[in-house]
């Protein structure tokens, strides 16, 4: 396991090193705007399987993805309706995960057999810089064993997983707080599946504004 301490001086080098590691199938722990996440490249089946085993994650639980440019969406999603596009415009980058209908060739480790994919452009953080540098989708499952508290610092990540992950990006403690809000926008009636950093009240005000 390699631990990379991030500063302004080595940020670009660390981003390049991390992207190359992801392309080679590595599992990377990285900080988001809330907690630490675990990332693998979205289309590497062996890495996805390894990640599921590592987290002891149930196969019926889908794996969310982050990315850095909305132009990449057609790689994993069939389409996005008007409301979804308006939400993206207003809340991305940020802690809002949107569930869209997935393309048929997306791994079952990501969709959990639902025919849907959960995506977001993360808020300002190493995660956003990484997603923009990578130019491909990266898993964004929380850095913890299933059922345990999400890791808010690199020490907790190491305690959970040790050498079972390949790289830990250390920026010190993350802000923590609430995880991303999750919305299913695949149908005419949108549903909040998890209220998180973006409150239900904020979303209600947004929809009143666009009505």
mmCIF file of the C-alpha atoms, coordinates in Angstrom:
data_MODEL
# 
_entry.id   MODEL 
# 
loop_
_atom_site.group_PDB 
_atom_site.id 
_atom_site.type_symbol 
_atom_site.label_atom_id 
_atom_site.label_alt_id 
_atom_site.label_comp_id 
_atom_site.label_asym_id 
_atom_site.label_entity_id 
_atom_site.label_seq_id 
_atom_site.pdbx_PDB_ins_code 
_atom_site.Cartn_x 
_atom_site.Cartn_y 
_atom_site.Cartn_z 
_atom_site.occupancy 
_atom_site.B_iso_or_equiv 
_atom_site.pdbx_formal_charge 
_atom_site.auth_seq_id 
_atom_site.auth_comp_id 
_atom_site.auth_asym_id 
_atom_site.auth_atom_id 
_atom_site.pdbx_PDB_model_num 
ATOM 1   C CA . UNK A 1 1   ? 0.000   0.000  0.000   1.00 0.00 ? 1   UNK A CA 1 
ATOM 2   C CA . UNK A 1 2   ? 1.312   3.419  -1.008  1.00 0.00 ? 2   UNK A CA 1 
ATOM 3   C CA . UNK A 1 3   ? 0.274   6.480  1.000   1.00 0.00 ? 3   UNK A CA 1 
ATOM 4   C CA . UNK A 1 4   ? 0.540   9.815  -0.791  1.00 0.00 ? 4   UNK A CA 1 
ATOM 5   C CA . UNK A 1 5   ? 0.435   13.001 1.271   1.00 0.00 ? 5   UNK A CA 1 
ATOM 6   C CA . UNK A 1 6   ? -1.008  15.839 -0.811  1.00 0.00 ? 6   UNK A CA 1 
ATOM 7   C CA . UNK A 1 7   ? 0.249   19.407 -0.929  1.00 0.00 ? 7   UNK A CA 1 
ATOM 8   C CA . UNK A 1 8   ? -0.113  22.181 -3.484  1.00 0.00 ? 8   UNK A CA 1 
ATOM 9   C CA . UNK A 1 9   ? 3.368   21.320 -4.706  1.00 0.00 ? 9   UNK A CA 1 
ATOM 10  C CA . UNK A 1 10  ? 2.747   17.653 -5.544  1.00 0.00 ? 10  UNK A CA 1 
ATOM 11  C CA . UNK A 1 11  ? -0.980  17.735 -6.412  1.00 0.00 ? 11  UNK A CA 1 
ATOM 12  C CA . UNK A 1 12  ? -0.547  17.464 -10.178 1.00 0.00 ? 12  UNK A CA 1 
ATOM 13  C CA . UNK A 1 13  ? 1.977   14.652 -9.897  1.00 0.00 ? 13  UNK A CA 1 
ATOM 14  C CA . UNK A 1 14  ? -0.297  12.800 -7.462  1.00 0.00 ? 14  UNK A CA 1 
ATOM 15  C CA . UNK A 1 15  ? -3.264  13.137 -9.824  1.00 0.00 ? 15  UNK A CA 1 
ATOM 16  C CA . UNK A 1 16  ? -1.287  11.704 -12.730 1.00 0.00 ? 16  UNK A CA 1 
ATOM 17  C CA . UNK A 1 17  ? 0.024   8.842  -10.569 1.00 0.00 ? 17  UNK A CA 1 
ATOM 18  C CA . UNK A 1 18  ? -3.479  8.046  -9.300  1.00 0.00 ? 18  UNK A CA 1 
ATOM 19  C CA . UNK A 1 19  ? -5.055  8.056  -12.753 1.00 0.00 ? 19  UNK A CA 1 
ATOM 20  C CA . UNK A 1 20  ? -2.394  5.677  -14.049 1.00 0.00 ? 20  UNK A CA 1 
ATOM 21  C CA . UNK A 1 21  ? -2.917  3.395  -11.051 1.00 0.00 ? 21  UNK A CA 1 
ATOM 22  C CA . UNK A 1 22  ? -6.667  3.285  -11.693 1.00 0.00 ? 22  UNK A CA 1 
ATOM 23  C CA . UNK A 1 23  ? -6.062  2.386  -15.338 1.00 0.00 ? 23  UNK A CA 1 
ATOM 24  C CA . UNK A 1 24  ? -3.918  -0.538 -14.170 1.00 0.00 ? 24  UNK A CA 1 
ATOM 25  C CA . UNK A 1 25  ? -6.712  -1.885 -11.961 1.00 0.00 ? 25  UNK A CA 1 
ATOM 26  C CA . UNK A 1 26  ? -5.647  -0.524 -8.586  1.00 0.00 ? 26  UNK A CA 1 
ATOM 27  C CA . UNK A 1 27  ? -7.986  0.303  -5.705  1.00 0.00 ? 27  UNK A CA 1 
ATOM 28  C CA . UNK A 1 28  ? -7.478  3.882  -4.509  1.00 0.00 ? 28  UNK A CA 1 
ATOM 29  C CA . UNK A 1 29  ? -8.790  5.533  -1.341  1.00 0.00 ? 29  UNK A CA 1 
ATOM 30  C CA . UNK A 1 30  ? -9.320  9.235  -1.958  1.00 0.00 ? 30  UNK A CA 1 
ATOM 31  C CA . UNK A 1 31  ? -10.924 12.188 -0.138  1.00 0.00 ? 31  UNK A CA 1 
ATOM 32  C CA . UNK A 1 32  ? -14.220 13.675 -1.308  1.00 0.00 ? 32  UNK A CA 1 
ATOM 33  C CA . UNK A 1 33  ? -15.974 16.812 -0.045  1.00 0.00 ? 33  UNK A CA 1 
ATOM 34  C CA . UNK A 1 34  ? -17.513 14.722 2.762   1.00 0.00 ? 34  UNK A CA 1 
ATOM 35  C CA . UNK A 1 35  ? -15.687 11.441 3.511   1.00 0.00 ? 35  UNK A CA 1 
ATOM 36  C CA . UNK A 1 36  ? -13.043 9.199  1.959   1.00 0.00 ? 36  UNK A CA 1 
ATOM 37  C CA . UNK A 1 37  ? -14.147 6.990  -0.925  1.00 0.00 ? 37  UNK A CA 1 
ATOM 38  C CA . UNK A 1 38  ? -12.807 3.892  -2.644  1.00 0.00 ? 38  UNK A CA 1 
ATOM 39  C CA . UNK A 1 39  ? -12.184 4.121  -6.357  1.00 0.00 ? 39  UNK A CA 1 
ATOM 40  C CA . UNK A 1 40  ? -11.586 1.745  -9.222  1.00 0.00 ? 40  UNK A CA 1 
ATOM 41  C CA . UNK A 1 41  ? -12.005 2.345  -12.941 1.00 0.00 ? 41  UNK A CA 1 
ATOM 42  C CA . UNK A 1 42  ? -15.642 1.724  -13.820 1.00 0.00 ? 42  UNK A CA 1 
ATOM 43  C CA . UNK A 1 43  ? -15.086 -0.746 -16.661 1.00 0.00 ? 43  UNK A CA 1 
ATOM 44  C CA . UNK A 1 44  ? -12.542 -3.089 -15.067 1.00 0.00 ? 44  UNK A CA 1 
ATOM 45  C CA . UNK A 1 45  ? -14.549 -6.094 -13.938 1.00 0.00 ? 45  UNK A CA 1 
ATOM 46  C CA . UNK A 1 46  ? -11.805 -7.725 -11.878 1.00 0.00 ? 46  UNK A CA 1 
ATOM 47  C CA . UNK A 1 47  ? -11.204 -4.502 -9.950  1.00 0.00 ? 47  UNK A CA 1 
ATOM 48  C CA . UNK A 1 48  ? -14.920 -4.066 -9.291  1.00 0.00 ? 48  UNK A CA 1 
ATOM 49  C CA . UNK A 1 49  ? -15.166 -7.617 -7.970  1.00 0.00 ? 49  UNK A CA 1 
ATOM 50  C CA . UNK A 1 50  ? -12.105 -7.100 -5.774  1.00 0.00 ? 50  UNK A CA 1 
ATOM 51  C CA . UNK A 1 51  ? -13.666 -3.931 -4.364  1.00 0.00 ? 51  UNK A CA 1 
ATOM 52  C CA . UNK A 1 52  ? -16.920 -5.717 -3.502  1.00 0.00 ? 52  UNK A CA 1 
ATOM 53  C CA . UNK A 1 53  ? -15.021 -8.477 -1.708  1.00 0.00 ? 53  UNK A CA 1 
ATOM 54  C CA . UNK A 1 54  ? -12.852 -5.920 0.106   1.00 0.00 ? 54  UNK A CA 1 
ATOM 55  C CA . UNK A 1 55  ? -15.851 -4.020 1.483   1.00 0.00 ? 55  UNK A CA 1 
ATOM 56  C CA . UNK A 1 56  ? -17.869 -7.202 2.128   1.00 0.00 ? 56  UNK A CA 1 
ATOM 57  C CA . UNK A 1 57  ? -20.609 -5.472 0.187   1.00 0.00 ? 57  UNK A CA 1 
ATOM 58  C CA . UNK A 1 58  ? -23.863 -7.250 -0.667  1.00 0.00 ? 58  UNK A CA 1 
ATOM 59  C CA . UNK A 1 59  ? -24.272 -7.864 -4.398  1.00 0.00 ? 59  UNK A CA 1 
ATOM 60  C CA . UNK A 1 60  ? -27.723 -6.251 -4.360  1.00 0.00 ? 60  UNK A CA 1 
ATOM 61  C CA . UNK A 1 61  ? -26.153 -2.889 -3.456  1.00 0.00 ? 61  UNK A CA 1 
ATOM 62  C CA . UNK A 1 62  ? -25.209 -0.776 -6.459  1.00 0.00 ? 62  UNK A CA 1 
ATOM 63  C CA . UNK A 1 63  ? -21.905 1.085  -6.737  1.00 0.00 ? 63  UNK A CA 1 
ATOM 64  C CA . UNK A 1 64  ? -22.070 4.888  -7.275  1.00 0.00 ? 64  UNK A CA 1 
ATOM 65  C CA . UNK A 1 65  ? -19.756 6.622  -9.735  1.00 0.00 ? 65  UNK A CA 1 
ATOM 66  C CA . UNK A 1 66  ? -18.108 10.036 -9.938  1.00 0.00 ? 66  UNK A CA 1 
ATOM 67  C CA . UNK A 1 67  ? -16.949 11.792 -13.095 1.00 0.00 ? 67  UNK A CA 1 
ATOM 68  C CA . UNK A 1 68  ? -15.671 15.184 -14.119 1.00 0.00 ? 68  UNK A CA 1 
ATOM 69  C CA . UNK A 1 69  ? -17.496 16.221 -17.300 1.00 0.00 ? 69  UNK A CA 1 
ATOM 70  C CA . UNK A 1 70  ? -21.165 15.854 -18.267 1.00 0.00 ? 70  UNK A CA 1 
ATOM 71  C CA . UNK A 1 71  ? -20.113 14.978 -21.794 1.00 0.00 ? 71  UNK A CA 1 
ATOM 72  C CA . UNK A 1 72  ? -19.115 11.545 -20.444 1.00 0.00 ? 72  UNK A CA 1 
ATOM 73  C CA . UNK A 1 73  ? -22.649 10.657 -19.352 1.00 0.00 ? 73  UNK A CA 1 
ATOM 74  C CA . UNK A 1 74  ? -23.537 8.723  -22.557 1.00 0.00 ? 74  UNK A CA 1 
ATOM 75  C CA . UNK A 1 75  ? -20.822 6.204  -21.636 1.00 0.00 ? 75  UNK A CA 1 
ATOM 76  C CA . UNK A 1 76  ? -22.939 4.867  -18.760 1.00 0.00 ? 76  UNK A CA 1 
ATOM 77  C CA . UNK A 1 77  ? -26.447 6.341  -19.049 1.00 0.00 ? 77  UNK A CA 1 
ATOM 78  C CA . UNK A 1 78  ? -29.077 6.012  -21.750 1.00 0.00 ? 78  UNK A CA 1 
ATOM 79  C CA . UNK A 1 79  ? -30.561 9.472  -21.352 1.00 0.00 ? 79  UNK A CA 1 
ATOM 80  C CA . UNK A 1 80  ? -31.438 12.186 -18.876 1.00 0.00 ? 80  UNK A CA 1 
ATOM 81  C CA . UNK A 1 81  ? -34.827 13.906 -18.778 1.00 0.00 ? 81  UNK A CA 1 
ATOM 82  C CA . UNK A 1 82  ? -35.374 17.655 -18.447 1.00 0.00 ? 82  UNK A CA 1 
ATOM 83  C CA . UNK A 1 83  ? -35.590 17.634 -14.651 1.00 0.00 ? 83  UNK A CA 1 
ATOM 84  C CA . UNK A 1 84  ? -32.392 15.617 -14.373 1.00 0.00 ? 84  UNK A CA 1 
ATOM 85  C CA . UNK A 1 85  ? -30.561 18.056 -16.625 1.00 0.00 ? 85  UNK A CA 1 
ATOM 86  C CA . UNK A 1 86  ? -31.810 21.009 -14.567 1.00 0.00 ? 86  UNK A CA 1 
ATOM 87  C CA . UNK A 1 87  ? -30.660 19.344 -11.348 1.00 0.00 ? 87  UNK A CA 1 
ATOM 88  C CA . UNK A 1 88  ? -27.224 18.743 -12.851 1.00 0.00 ? 88  UNK A CA 1 
ATOM 89  C CA . UNK A 1 89  ? -26.978 22.370 -13.885 1.00 0.00 ? 89  UNK A CA 1 
ATOM 90  C CA . UNK A 1 90  ? -27.978 23.682 -10.477 1.00 0.00 ? 90  UNK A CA 1 
ATOM 91  C CA . UNK A 1 91  ? -26.324 21.230 -8.056  1.00 0.00 ? 91  UNK A CA 1 
ATOM 92  C CA . UNK A 1 92  ? -23.230 19.896 -9.826  1.00 0.00 ? 92  UNK A CA 1 
ATOM 93  C CA . UNK A 1 93  ? -20.416 19.921 -8.884  1.00 0.00 ? 93  UNK A CA 1 
ATOM 94  C CA . UNK A 1 94  ? -21.758 18.960 -5.473  1.00 0.00 ? 94  UNK A CA 1 
ATOM 95  C CA . UNK A 1 95  ? -23.160 16.286 -3.152  1.00 0.00 ? 95  UNK A CA 1 
ATOM 96  C CA . UNK A 1 96  ? -26.154 15.230 -5.252  1.00 0.00 ? 96  UNK A CA 1 
ATOM 97  C CA . UNK A 1 97  ? -26.171 11.699 -6.665  1.00 0.00 ? 97  UNK A CA 1 
ATOM 98  C CA . UNK A 1 98  ? -28.613 11.136 -9.520  1.00 0.00 ? 98  UNK A CA 1 
ATOM 99  C CA . UNK A 1 99  ? -29.875 7.730  -10.549 1.00 0.00 ? 99  UNK A CA 1 
ATOM 100 C CA . UNK A 1 100 ? -30.299 7.355  -14.317 1.00 0.00 ? 100 UNK A CA 1 
ATOM 101 C CA . UNK A 1 101 ? -31.146 4.464  -16.620 1.00 0.00 ? 101 UNK A CA 1 
ATOM 102 C CA . UNK A 1 102 ? -27.911 2.651  -17.417 1.00 0.00 ? 102 UNK A CA 1 
ATOM 103 C CA . UNK A 1 103 ? -26.500 1.430  -20.696 1.00 0.00 ? 103 UNK A CA 1 
ATOM 104 C CA . UNK A 1 104 ? -26.829 -2.320 -21.207 1.00 0.00 ? 104 UNK A CA 1 
ATOM 105 C CA . UNK A 1 105 ? -23.077 -2.951 -21.119 1.00 0.00 ? 105 UNK A CA 1 
ATOM 106 C CA . UNK A 1 106 ? -22.500 -1.549 -17.608 1.00 0.00 ? 106 UNK A CA 1 
ATOM 107 C CA . UNK A 1 107 ? -21.204 -4.057 -15.071 1.00 0.00 ? 107 UNK A CA 1 
ATOM 108 C CA . UNK A 1 108 ? -23.651 -5.662 -12.667 1.00 0.00 ? 108 UNK A CA 1 
ATOM 109 C CA . UNK A 1 109 ? -21.270 -4.668 -9.882  1.00 0.00 ? 109 UNK A CA 1 
ATOM 110 C CA . UNK A 1 110 ? -22.248 -1.057 -10.649 1.00 0.00 ? 110 UNK A CA 1 
ATOM 111 C CA . UNK A 1 111 ? -25.964 -1.492 -11.386 1.00 0.00 ? 111 UNK A CA 1 
ATOM 112 C CA . UNK A 1 112 ? -26.715 -4.436 -9.042  1.00 0.00 ? 112 UNK A CA 1 
ATOM 113 C CA . UNK A 1 113 ? -28.976 -5.671 -11.807 1.00 0.00 ? 113 UNK A CA 1 
ATOM 114 C CA . UNK A 1 114 ? -31.345 -2.694 -11.547 1.00 0.00 ? 114 UNK A CA 1 
ATOM 115 C CA . UNK A 1 115 ? -30.768 -1.283 -15.014 1.00 0.00 ? 115 UNK A CA 1 
ATOM 116 C CA . UNK A 1 116 ? -29.856 1.997  -13.309 1.00 0.00 ? 116 UNK A CA 1 
ATOM 117 C CA . UNK A 1 117 ? -26.617 3.821  -12.542 1.00 0.00 ? 117 UNK A CA 1 
ATOM 118 C CA . UNK A 1 118 ? -25.873 6.350  -9.763  1.00 0.00 ? 118 UNK A CA 1 
ATOM 119 C CA . UNK A 1 119 ? -23.637 9.263  -10.806 1.00 0.00 ? 119 UNK A CA 1 
ATOM 120 C CA . UNK A 1 120 ? -22.447 12.673 -9.677  1.00 0.00 ? 120 UNK A CA 1 
ATOM 121 C CA . UNK A 1 121 ? -19.801 15.296 -10.265 1.00 0.00 ? 121 UNK A CA 1 
ATOM 122 C CA . UNK A 1 122 ? -18.338 15.784 -6.771  1.00 0.00 ? 122 UNK A CA 1 
ATOM 123 C CA . UNK A 1 123 ? -17.925 19.139 -5.085  1.00 0.00 ? 123 UNK A CA 1 
ATOM 124 C CA . UNK A 1 124 ? -14.596 20.904 -4.702  1.00 0.00 ? 124 UNK A CA 1 
ATOM 125 C CA . UNK A 1 125 ? -12.162 18.305 -3.385  1.00 0.00 ? 125 UNK A CA 1 
ATOM 126 C CA . UNK A 1 126 ? -9.400  15.947 -4.476  1.00 0.00 ? 126 UNK A CA 1 
ATOM 127 C CA . UNK A 1 127 ? -12.200 13.743 -5.837  1.00 0.00 ? 127 UNK A CA 1 
ATOM 128 C CA . UNK A 1 128 ? -13.287 16.451 -8.278  1.00 0.00 ? 128 UNK A CA 1 
ATOM 129 C CA . UNK A 1 129 ? -9.705  17.082 -9.430  1.00 0.00 ? 129 UNK A CA 1 
ATOM 130 C CA . UNK A 1 130 ? -9.187  13.341 -9.875  1.00 0.00 ? 130 UNK A CA 1 
ATOM 131 C CA . UNK A 1 131 ? -12.406 12.859 -11.852 1.00 0.00 ? 131 UNK A CA 1 
ATOM 132 C CA . UNK A 1 132 ? -11.519 15.759 -14.142 1.00 0.00 ? 132 UNK A CA 1 
ATOM 133 C CA . UNK A 1 133 ? -7.982  14.491 -14.670 1.00 0.00 ? 133 UNK A CA 1 
ATOM 134 C CA . UNK A 1 134 ? -9.110  10.896 -15.290 1.00 0.00 ? 134 UNK A CA 1 
ATOM 135 C CA . UNK A 1 135 ? -11.760 11.655 -17.907 1.00 0.00 ? 135 UNK A CA 1 
ATOM 136 C CA . UNK A 1 136 ? -13.462 8.350  -17.054 1.00 0.00 ? 136 UNK A CA 1 
ATOM 137 C CA . UNK A 1 137 ? -15.901 7.185  -14.379 1.00 0.00 ? 137 UNK A CA 1 
ATOM 138 C CA . UNK A 1 138 ? -14.558 6.111  -10.981 1.00 0.00 ? 138 UNK A CA 1 
ATOM 139 C CA . UNK A 1 139 ? -16.391 4.252  -8.241  1.00 0.00 ? 139 UNK A CA 1 
ATOM 140 C CA . UNK A 1 140 ? -17.230 6.366  -5.215  1.00 0.00 ? 140 UNK A CA 1 
ATOM 141 C CA . UNK A 1 141 ? -18.293 3.920  -2.547  1.00 0.00 ? 141 UNK A CA 1 
ATOM 142 C CA . UNK A 1 142 ? -17.482 4.995  1.003   1.00 0.00 ? 142 UNK A CA 1 
ATOM 143 C CA . UNK A 1 143 ? -14.151 3.869  2.437   1.00 0.00 ? 143 UNK A CA 1 
ATOM 144 C CA . UNK A 1 144 ? -15.418 1.512  5.097   1.00 0.00 ? 144 UNK A CA 1 
ATOM 145 C CA . UNK A 1 145 ? -16.427 -2.084 5.591   1.00 0.00 ? 145 UNK A CA 1 
ATOM 146 C CA . UNK A 1 146 ? -20.160 -2.441 4.961   1.00 0.00 ? 146 UNK A CA 1 
ATOM 147 C CA . UNK A 1 147 ? -22.093 -1.393 8.044   1.00 0.00 ? 147 UNK A CA 1 
ATOM 148 C CA . UNK A 1 148 ? -19.223 0.552  9.611   1.00 0.00 ? 148 UNK A CA 1 
ATOM 149 C CA . UNK A 1 149 ? -18.727 4.314  9.899   1.00 0.00 ? 149 UNK A CA 1 
ATOM 150 C CA . UNK A 1 150 ? -17.359 6.017  6.735   1.00 0.00 ? 150 UNK A CA 1 
ATOM 151 C CA . UNK A 1 151 ? -13.723 7.040  7.055   1.00 0.00 ? 151 UNK A CA 1 
ATOM 152 C CA . UNK A 1 152 ? -13.110 10.746 7.582   1.00 0.00 ? 152 UNK A CA 1 
ATOM 153 C CA . UNK A 1 153 ? -9.303  10.497 7.517   1.00 0.00 ? 153 UNK A CA 1 
ATOM 154 C CA . UNK A 1 154 ? -6.559  8.360  6.004   1.00 0.00 ? 154 UNK A CA 1 
ATOM 155 C CA . UNK A 1 155 ? -5.704  6.738  9.349   1.00 0.00 ? 155 UNK A CA 1 
ATOM 156 C CA . UNK A 1 156 ? -9.185  5.233  9.520   1.00 0.00 ? 156 UNK A CA 1 
ATOM 157 C CA . UNK A 1 157 ? -8.899  3.978  5.936   1.00 0.00 ? 157 UNK A CA 1 
ATOM 158 C CA . UNK A 1 158 ? -5.615  2.244  6.779   1.00 0.00 ? 158 UNK A CA 1 
ATOM 159 C CA . UNK A 1 159 ? -7.119  0.781  9.948   1.00 0.00 ? 159 UNK A CA 1 
ATOM 160 C CA . UNK A 1 160 ? -10.046 -0.645 7.975   1.00 0.00 ? 160 UNK A CA 1 
ATOM 161 C CA . UNK A 1 161 ? -8.134  -2.079 5.033   1.00 0.00 ? 161 UNK A CA 1 
ATOM 162 C CA . UNK A 1 162 ? -4.354  -2.035 5.584   1.00 0.00 ? 162 UNK A CA 1 
ATOM 163 C CA . UNK A 1 163 ? -2.435  -3.388 2.585   1.00 0.00 ? 163 UNK A CA 1 
ATOM 164 C CA . UNK A 1 164 ? -5.584  -4.647 0.881   1.00 0.00 ? 164 UNK A CA 1 
ATOM 165 C CA . UNK A 1 165 ? -5.831  -1.351 -0.991  1.00 0.00 ? 165 UNK A CA 1 
ATOM 166 C CA . UNK A 1 166 ? -3.133  -0.074 -3.316  1.00 0.00 ? 166 UNK A CA 1 
ATOM 167 C CA . UNK A 1 167 ? -3.013  3.694  -2.767  1.00 0.00 ? 167 UNK A CA 1 
ATOM 168 C CA . UNK A 1 168 ? -4.277  6.025  -0.044  1.00 0.00 ? 168 UNK A CA 1 
ATOM 169 C CA . UNK A 1 169 ? -4.447  9.726  -0.866  1.00 0.00 ? 169 UNK A CA 1 
ATOM 170 C CA . UNK A 1 170 ? -3.961  11.667 2.370   1.00 0.00 ? 170 UNK A CA 1 
ATOM 171 C CA . UNK A 1 171 ? -5.134  15.275 2.608   1.00 0.00 ? 171 UNK A CA 1 
ATOM 172 C CA . UNK A 1 172 ? -5.836  15.073 6.327   1.00 0.00 ? 172 UNK A CA 1 
ATOM 173 C CA . UNK A 1 173 ? -9.377  14.976 7.734   1.00 0.00 ? 173 UNK A CA 1 
ATOM 174 C CA . UNK A 1 174 ? -12.301 15.576 5.389   1.00 0.00 ? 174 UNK A CA 1 
ATOM 175 C CA . UNK A 1 175 ? -15.257 17.772 6.448   1.00 0.00 ? 175 UNK A CA 1 
ATOM 176 C CA . UNK A 1 176 ? -17.520 14.802 7.159   1.00 0.00 ? 176 UNK A CA 1 
ATOM 177 C CA . UNK A 1 177 ? -21.113 15.772 7.795   1.00 0.00 ? 177 UNK A CA 1 
ATOM 178 C CA . UNK A 1 178 ? -23.858 14.242 5.697   1.00 0.00 ? 178 UNK A CA 1 
ATOM 179 C CA . UNK A 1 179 ? -23.242 12.065 2.627   1.00 0.00 ? 179 UNK A CA 1 
ATOM 180 C CA . UNK A 1 180 ? -24.579 13.023 -0.776  1.00 0.00 ? 180 UNK A CA 1 
ATOM 181 C CA . UNK A 1 181 ? -28.318 13.201 -1.327  1.00 0.00 ? 181 UNK A CA 1 
ATOM 182 C CA . UNK A 1 182 ? -29.559 10.482 -3.694  1.00 0.00 ? 182 UNK A CA 1 
ATOM 183 C CA . UNK A 1 183 ? -32.403 11.071 -6.151  1.00 0.00 ? 183 UNK A CA 1 
ATOM 184 C CA . UNK A 1 184 ? -33.947 8.639  -8.626  1.00 0.00 ? 184 UNK A CA 1 
ATOM 185 C CA . UNK A 1 185 ? -34.766 10.668 -11.741 1.00 0.00 ? 185 UNK A CA 1 
ATOM 186 C CA . UNK A 1 186 ? -35.556 7.783  -14.075 1.00 0.00 ? 186 UNK A CA 1 
ATOM 187 C CA . UNK A 1 187 ? -39.316 8.340  -14.082 1.00 0.00 ? 187 UNK A CA 1 
ATOM 188 C CA . UNK A 1 188 ? -41.740 11.227 -14.359 1.00 0.00 ? 188 UNK A CA 1 
ATOM 189 C CA . UNK A 1 189 ? -42.011 11.394 -10.591 1.00 0.00 ? 189 UNK A CA 1 
ATOM 190 C CA . UNK A 1 190 ? -38.599 11.922 -9.007  1.00 0.00 ? 190 UNK A CA 1 
ATOM 191 C CA . UNK A 1 191 ? -37.863 10.312 -5.655  1.00 0.00 ? 191 UNK A CA 1 
ATOM 192 C CA . UNK A 1 192 ? -35.429 11.224 -2.910  1.00 0.00 ? 192 UNK A CA 1 
ATOM 193 C CA . UNK A 1 193 ? -33.929 7.895  -1.831  1.00 0.00 ? 193 UNK A CA 1 
ATOM 194 C CA . UNK A 1 194 ? -31.563 9.399  0.732   1.00 0.00 ? 194 UNK A CA 1 
ATOM 195 C CA . UNK A 1 195 ? -31.641 12.897 2.156   1.00 0.00 ? 195 UNK A CA 1 
ATOM 196 C CA . UNK A 1 196 ? -28.084 14.037 2.746   1.00 0.00 ? 196 UNK A CA 1 
ATOM 197 C CA . UNK A 1 197 ? -25.979 17.149 2.300   1.00 0.00 ? 197 UNK A CA 1 
ATOM 198 C CA . UNK A 1 198 ? -28.612 18.727 0.031   1.00 0.00 ? 198 UNK A CA 1 
ATOM 199 C CA . UNK A 1 199 ? -31.808 18.993 2.049   1.00 0.00 ? 199 UNK A CA 1 
ATOM 200 C CA . UNK A 1 200 ? -35.313 18.105 0.944   1.00 0.00 ? 200 UNK A CA 1 
ATOM 201 C CA . UNK A 1 201 ? -36.250 21.758 1.543   1.00 0.00 ? 201 UNK A CA 1 
ATOM 202 C CA . UNK A 1 202 ? -33.554 22.949 -0.875  1.00 0.00 ? 202 UNK A CA 1 
ATOM 203 C CA . UNK A 1 203 ? -34.826 20.553 -3.530  1.00 0.00 ? 203 UNK A CA 1 
ATOM 204 C CA . UNK A 1 204 ? -38.446 21.603 -2.937  1.00 0.00 ? 204 UNK A CA 1 
ATOM 205 C CA . UNK A 1 205 ? -37.436 25.251 -3.430  1.00 0.00 ? 205 UNK A CA 1 
ATOM 206 C CA . UNK A 1 206 ? -35.581 24.317 -6.594  1.00 0.00 ? 206 UNK A CA 1 
ATOM 207 C CA . UNK A 1 207 ? -38.612 22.577 -8.092  1.00 0.00 ? 207 UNK A CA 1 
ATOM 208 C CA . UNK A 1 208 ? -40.899 25.472 -7.156  1.00 0.00 ? 208 UNK A CA 1 
ATOM 209 C CA . UNK A 1 209 ? -38.493 27.767 -8.986  1.00 0.00 ? 209 UNK A CA 1 
ATOM 210 C CA . UNK A 1 210 ? -38.511 25.729 -12.216 1.00 0.00 ? 210 UNK A CA 1 
ATOM 211 C CA . UNK A 1 211 ? -42.229 24.894 -12.220 1.00 0.00 ? 211 UNK A CA 1 
# 
